[in-house]
Amino acid sequence: MLHSLLQFSPPQMKFQVTEIEFDFESDDEELDAFNRGIIIDETIGQIWEADDEEDLVEEITCATGWCIKSLDYRHILS
């Protein structure tokens, strides 16, 4: 029984991004306004699974390749 409990990991929480600001100026790459808009539009409204807010930021950063300046979201209850 103890072995079963140790293998249990709580389900990740679900978050829906409502507002986001990326740090598009932190890289040497220039990204035009059109492509910035695409990245923002693909992020807002999407449901993300993460352990907590810090993990959510990490998930989005890894998926988009851009650091986040600010983030607003809501929890999605199953």
LINJO-V861818 format. One record per pair of residues at least 24 apart in sequence whose C-alpha atoms are under 6 Angstrom apart, sorted by the first residue. I is the first residue (numbers start at 1). J is the second residue. D is the distance in whole Angstrom. If there is no record, write none. Layout:
i=I j=J d=D
i=I j=J d=D
This chain:
i=12 j=49 d=6
i=12 j=50 d=5
i=12 j=51 d=5
i=13 j=49 d=6
i=13 j=50 d=6
i=13 j=51 d=6
i=14 j=48 d=6
i=14 j=49 d=5
i=14 j=75 d=6
i=14 j=76 d=5
i=15 j=47 d=6
i=15 j=48 d=5
i=15 j=74 d=6
i=15 j=75 d=5
i=15 j=76 d=6
i=16 j=45 d=6
i=16 j=46 d=6
i=16 j=47 d=5
i=16 j=73 d=5
i=16 j=74 d=5
i=17 j=44 d=5
i=17 j=45 d=5
i=17 j=73 d=4
i=18 j=44 d=6
i=18 j=72 d=6
i=18 j=73 d=5
i=19 j=71 d=6
i=19 j=72 d=5
i=20 j=70 d=6
i=20 j=71 d=5
i=21 j=68 d=6
i=21 j=69 d=5
i=21 j=70 d=5
i=22 j=67 d=6
i=22 j=68 d=4
i=22 j=69 d=5
i=23 j=67 d=5
i=23 j=68 d=6
i=23 j=69 d=6
